[in-house]
């Protein structure tokens, strides 16, 4: 019998996927069919793609760009985040070791502080994110109808 600590990434991914499916079926997480209309009806995107001549073409072009260029932009953002985390970790971890803290503690403290900062600054990054997701949902609804 193996323990949770000895699991590899494959086991964790399968367990996470199974837990997500159970949460979706139990109703703890709303489905995409519930979220997409809610995002598309947000006030800041309600009037998007309403041009009678080119509204549906604009929605299709936006959705096409999102689907095909989004993974590339996400990869670039991921690499940028890794570089920034490495630079900041390269500053704070040696400072922690200079004070006498173990490396694992400095790294954990740095990641907790970074997570707290991101949580505190939610009002800065959340509205643009919801606006963009609303545009994606609105274009999806227009293209599907």
Helices and strands as residue ranges (DSSP letters): G 4-6, H 9-26, H 32-40, H 55-99, H 103-120, H 122-144
